Structure formats: C-alpha cells, structure tokens
C-alpha cells in the first residue's frame, strides 16, 4: 500500500509570516581604554510585540537612545566562577 503525501504549493500564510524578523536592534557595546569598542550583543525588537513597538517608537524620536540608556538597569548572573583574564577595559 502506497502513501501519497501532498505538500501545499502556495501556502500564503506560511510564506508571508515574517513576525520572527526584527524591526530593529538595540546594540550593546563596551568601550575599551584604547578607544575601541567591543560588541557585547544585540537585542532584537519586533513591531508585532506591543512593548517592543513602544520602544521602537521612542527610539525613533529625538533623544530616544539616551532615554533608553537612562532607563536601563543592568544585571549580571554568574553561572561559572572561573574568572576571565581578558582585559575588558573597565
């Protein structure tokens, strides 16, 4: 007995669902003492998410990046007690 599997040829909803794509990114940088900088990471923001959309709108306004910087609270959670010997510049 054979099995006939039919794959959809033009599933428009699957092809047009791009909600996973970021609208923009908040990049995190660490300034080094020699004037260079190291990219620590990037946080994707998506307009489809209500809070992300509000942040994107504010970042697009004059002084938005500075306002975000003032509102940020940085936290660190250590999962490995092995200290690094890399000079990160601060």
Backbone as a chain_set.jsonl record, in Angstrom:
{"seq": "XXXXXXXXXXXXXXXXXXXXXXXXXXXXXXXXXXXXXXXXXXXXXXXXXXXXXXXXXXXXXXXXXXXXXXXXXXXXXXXXXXXXXXXXXX", "coords": {"N": [[0.833, -1.163, 0.0], [0.7, 2.108, -0.958], [1.744, 5.394, 0.079], [0.456, 8.528, -0.333], [1.685, 11.618, -0.26], [0.898, 14.927, -0.114], [2.231, 18.007, -0.616], [1.605, 21.358, 0.297], [1.452, 23.831, -2.2], [1.298, 26.62, -2.374], [1.147, 28.039, 0.2], [0.128, 30.777, 1.451], [-0.104, 32.042, 3.954], [1.901, 30.895, 5.506], [4.149, 31.613, 4.081], [4.099, 34.396, 4.161], [4.348, 35.054, 6.793], [6.279, 36.801, 8.637], [6.835, 37.479, 11.193], [8.821, 36.801, 12.922], [11.006, 38.223, 12.204], [13.204, 40.861, 13.052], [12.477, 44.291, 13.655], [14.247, 46.202, 14.338], [17.359, 46.697, 16.129], [18.76, 46.826, 19.396], [21.897, 47.597, 20.094], [24.576, 46.497, 22.119], [27.43, 47.805, 23.518], [30.825, 47.737, 24.704], [33.049, 50.04, 25.857], [36.515, 50.312, 25.352], [39.693, 50.922, 26.98], [41.574, 51.754, 25.12], [40.175, 53.168, 23.275], [38.779, 51.716, 21.417], [35.907, 49.599, 20.766], [33.878, 46.915, 21.978], [31.514, 44.645, 20.792], [29.009, 43.59, 22.712], [26.529, 42.436, 22.481], [23.281, 42.08, 20.85], [19.97, 43.167, 20.933], [17.047, 42.056, 19.643], [14.234, 43.846, 18.343], [10.775, 43.774, 17.817], [8.109, 44.959, 15.881], [5.663, 43.713, 16.055], [5.264, 42.983, 18.633], [3.824, 44.404, 21.456], [5.146, 45.919, 23.557], [7.752, 46.059, 22.503], [7.185, 47.526, 20.167], [6.451, 50.001, 21.258], [8.897, 50.742, 22.391], [10.486, 50.881, 20.072], [9.201, 53.012, 18.736], [9.783, 55.092, 20.537], [12.582, 55.097, 20.429], [12.98, 56.016, 17.867], [12.457, 58.658, 18.074], [13.689, 61.981, 18.795], [16.413, 61.962, 20.99], [15.873, 59.432, 21.905], [17.572, 57.15, 22.208], [19.264, 57.976, 24.28], [17.342, 58.283, 26.283], [16.531, 55.621, 26.605], [18.942, 54.531, 27.516], [19.154, 55.821, 29.995], [17.03, 54.633, 31.28], [17.69, 51.991, 31.523], [18.525, 49.114, 33.441], [21.159, 47.286, 34.528], [22.099, 43.949, 34.971], [23.808, 41.12, 36.28], [24.256, 37.673, 36.08], [26.033, 35.149, 37.381], [27.14, 32.081, 36.175], [29.297, 30.518, 36.149], [32.142, 30.214, 38.005], [34.713, 30.712, 37.114], [37.174, 32.978, 36.715], [37.831, 35.399, 34.159], [40.725, 36.255, 32.22], [40.849, 38.29, 30.473], [41.299, 41.619, 29.492], [38.824, 43.848, 29.734], [38.465, 46.558, 29.73], [37.216, 48.125, 31.658]], "CA": [[0.0, 0.0, 0.0], [1.499, 3.321, -1.071], [1.291, 6.583, 0.791], [0.534, 9.706, -1.181], [1.832, 12.817, 0.56], [0.792, 16.129, -0.933], [2.743, 19.2, 0.042], [0.961, 22.564, -0.226], [2.308, 24.555, -3.131], [1.285, 28.065, -2.192], [0.578, 28.398, 1.486], [0.455, 32.2, 1.581], [0.048, 32.454, 5.347], [3.217, 30.449, 5.99], [5.188, 32.349, 3.373], [4.084, 35.816, 4.488], [4.53, 35.237, 8.225], [7.644, 37.225, 8.912], [6.797, 38.079, 12.522], [10.06, 36.464, 13.619], [12.048, 39.166, 11.803], [13.311, 42.052, 13.884], [12.306, 45.602, 13.025], [15.486, 46.91, 14.658], [18.167, 46.088, 17.184], [19.491, 47.635, 20.364], [23.241, 47.03, 20.177], [25.264, 46.74, 23.383], [28.861, 47.957, 23.288], [31.697, 48.016, 25.837], [34.178, 50.885, 25.451], [37.81, 49.879, 25.879], [40.566, 52.041, 27.343], [42.329, 52.205, 23.946], [39.265, 53.885, 22.395], [37.993, 50.796, 20.601], [34.761, 49.075, 21.485], [33.568, 45.506, 21.795], [30.078, 44.42, 20.742], [28.606, 42.608, 23.706], [25.353, 41.726, 21.996], [22.229, 42.83, 20.181], [18.627, 42.775, 21.356], [16.098, 42.302, 18.55], [12.937, 44.43, 18.67], [9.781, 43.444, 16.782], [6.927, 45.81, 15.942], [4.488, 42.892, 16.33], [5.13, 42.89, 20.089], [3.351, 45.707, 21.929], [6.189, 46.65, 24.277], [8.814, 46.34, 21.535], [6.716, 48.6, 19.279], [6.545, 51.255, 22.004], [10.33, 51.067, 22.499], [10.918, 51.298, 18.73], [8.678, 54.362, 18.5], [10.541, 56.046, 21.361], [13.96, 55.167, 19.927], [12.959, 56.789, 16.615], [12.292, 60.073, 18.414], [14.874, 62.719, 19.247], [16.832, 61.617, 22.345], [15.352, 58.121, 22.285], [18.64, 56.252, 22.676], [19.683, 58.475, 25.591], [16.264, 57.962, 27.224], [16.63, 54.19, 26.891], [20.135, 54.338, 28.342], [18.834, 56.265, 31.356], [16.029, 53.739, 31.856], [18.21, 50.624, 31.638], [19.119, 48.583, 34.659], [21.994, 46.161, 34.104], [22.214, 42.91, 35.979], [24.672, 40.028, 35.854], [24.047, 36.411, 36.797], [27.19, 34.286, 37.152], [26.87, 30.647, 36.173], [30.582, 29.851, 36.185], [33.022, 31.007, 38.857], [36.058, 30.777, 36.54], [37.407, 34.361, 36.278], [38.493, 35.588, 32.868], [41.93, 37.067, 32.281], [40.786, 39.251, 29.373], [41.099, 42.998, 29.924], [37.662, 44.364, 29.001], [38.563, 48.0, 29.64], [36.574, 48.866, 32.751]], "C": [[0.886, 1.237, 0.0], [0.894, 4.482, -0.293], [1.497, 7.772, -0.125], [0.554, 10.943, -0.29], [1.812, 14.02, -0.367], [1.258, 17.318, -0.116], [2.029, 20.414, -0.535], [1.937, 23.365, -1.077], [2.371, 26.049, -2.852], [0.624, 28.484, -0.902], [0.982, 29.826, 1.812], [0.666, 32.612, 3.028], [1.401, 32.038, 5.905], [4.323, 31.264, 5.337], [5.239, 33.811, 3.792], [4.263, 36.081, 5.983], [5.995, 35.543, 8.51], [7.735, 37.878, 10.285], [8.059, 37.79, 13.329], [11.173, 37.448, 13.289], [12.032, 40.4, 12.694], [13.096, 43.298, 13.038], [13.583, 46.421, 13.216], [16.196, 46.201, 15.797], [18.702, 47.157, 18.123], [20.834, 46.934, 20.527], [23.89, 47.435, 21.495], [26.772, 46.719, 23.145], [29.587, 48.223, 24.601], [32.874, 48.824, 25.299], [35.45, 50.379, 26.123], [38.682, 51.105, 26.148], [41.354, 52.567, 26.154], [41.446, 52.943, 22.933], [38.425, 52.989, 21.498], [36.777, 50.351, 21.406], [34.488, 47.64, 21.068], [32.055, 45.341, 21.799], [29.719, 43.266, 21.663], [27.401, 41.801, 23.234], [24.379, 42.653, 21.301], [20.885, 42.278, 20.614], [17.661, 43.082, 20.216], [14.784, 42.882, 19.08], [11.995, 44.183, 17.502], [8.539, 44.296, 16.957], [5.66, 45.031, 16.276], [4.249, 42.72, 17.833], [4.845, 44.288, 20.632], [4.447, 46.519, 22.61], [7.351, 47.003, 23.351], [8.426, 47.503, 20.637], [6.808, 49.951, 19.977], [8.004, 51.691, 22.142], [10.861, 51.556, 21.149], [10.46, 52.717, 18.445], [9.451, 55.401, 19.288], [11.965, 56.192, 20.848], [14.046, 55.983, 18.637], [12.811, 58.29, 16.858], [13.624, 60.68, 18.837], [15.179, 62.345, 20.696], [16.385, 60.247, 22.818], [16.403, 57.18, 22.836], [19.099, 56.675, 24.065], [18.627, 58.157, 26.651], [16.289, 56.483, 27.596], [17.817, 53.915, 27.801], [19.876, 54.73, 29.788], [17.845, 55.331, 32.051], [16.546, 52.322, 32.087], [18.729, 50.325, 33.037], [19.878, 47.331, 34.243], [22.192, 45.216, 35.28], [23.122, 41.821, 35.416], [24.395, 38.812, 36.711], [25.192, 35.47, 36.436], [26.783, 32.817, 37.207], [28.162, 29.835, 36.236], [31.54, 30.734, 36.968], [34.456, 31.093, 38.355], [36.323, 32.188, 36.021], [38.186, 34.429, 34.966], [39.716, 36.473, 33.057], [41.98, 38.08, 31.141], [40.514, 40.627, 29.94], [39.96, 43.591, 29.095], [37.62, 45.879, 28.976], [37.801, 48.789, 30.686], [36.766, 48.136, 34.055]], "O": [[1.736, 1.388, 0.877], [-0.311, 4.531, -0.048], [2.597, 7.992, -0.633], [-0.442, 11.272, 0.354], [2.616, 14.116, -1.294], [0.724, 17.591, 0.959], [1.859, 20.495, -1.752], [3.098, 23.548, -0.712], [3.406, 26.675, -3.078], [-0.366, 29.215, -0.92], [2.048, 30.062, 2.381], [1.527, 33.445, 3.31], [1.986, 32.769, 6.704], [5.329, 31.571, 5.978], [6.312, 34.414, 3.781], [4.323, 37.241, 6.392], [6.829, 34.644, 8.607], [8.597, 38.724, 10.522], [8.331, 38.471, 14.318], [12.175, 37.513, 14.002], [10.97, 40.915, 13.042], [13.478, 43.353, 11.869], [13.95, 47.228, 12.362], [15.691, 45.228, 16.355], [19.053, 48.257, 17.696], [20.902, 45.814, 21.034], [23.766, 48.58, 21.932], [27.319, 45.741, 22.636], [29.038, 48.856, 25.503], [33.602, 48.374, 24.414], [35.454, 50.061, 27.312], [38.437, 52.185, 25.611], [41.77, 53.726, 26.17], [41.914, 53.303, 21.853], [37.463, 53.451, 20.884], [36.64, 50.687, 22.582], [34.821, 47.214, 19.962], [31.379, 45.838, 22.7], [30.083, 42.117, 21.417], [27.273, 40.62, 23.554], [24.619, 43.854, 21.177], [20.686, 41.064, 20.656], [17.477, 44.246, 19.86], [14.285, 42.466, 20.126], [12.368, 44.359, 16.343], [7.972, 44.358, 18.048], [4.68, 45.619, 16.733], [3.151, 42.352, 18.251], [5.548, 45.242, 20.302], [4.653, 47.686, 22.274], [7.875, 48.115, 23.406], [9.25, 48.378, 20.371], [7.2, 50.941, 19.36], [8.312, 52.877, 22.022], [11.604, 52.536, 21.093], [11.241, 53.537, 17.964], [9.746, 56.478, 18.77], [12.504, 57.299, 20.834], [15.086, 56.577, 18.352], [13.018, 59.095, 15.95], [14.562, 59.966, 19.192], [14.289, 62.405, 21.545], [16.502, 59.929, 24.001], [16.16, 56.485, 23.822], [19.303, 55.828, 24.935], [18.965, 57.803, 27.78], [16.093, 56.128, 28.758], [17.703, 53.145, 28.755], [20.327, 54.047, 30.707], [17.829, 55.249, 33.279], [15.9, 51.535, 32.78], [19.295, 51.185, 33.711], [19.294, 46.415, 33.665], [22.419, 45.633, 36.416], [23.189, 41.632, 34.202], [24.309, 38.915, 37.935], [25.297, 35.042, 35.286], [26.159, 32.371, 38.17], [28.126, 28.611, 36.361], [31.727, 31.899, 36.616], [35.338, 31.511, 39.105], [35.764, 32.574, 34.995], [39.077, 33.62, 34.708], [39.745, 37.332, 33.939], [43.03, 38.663, 30.872], [39.617, 40.802, 30.765], [40.113, 43.81, 27.894], [36.799, 46.444, 28.254], [37.746, 50.016, 30.605], [36.3, 48.599, 35.096]]}, "num_chains": 1, "name": "protein.A"}
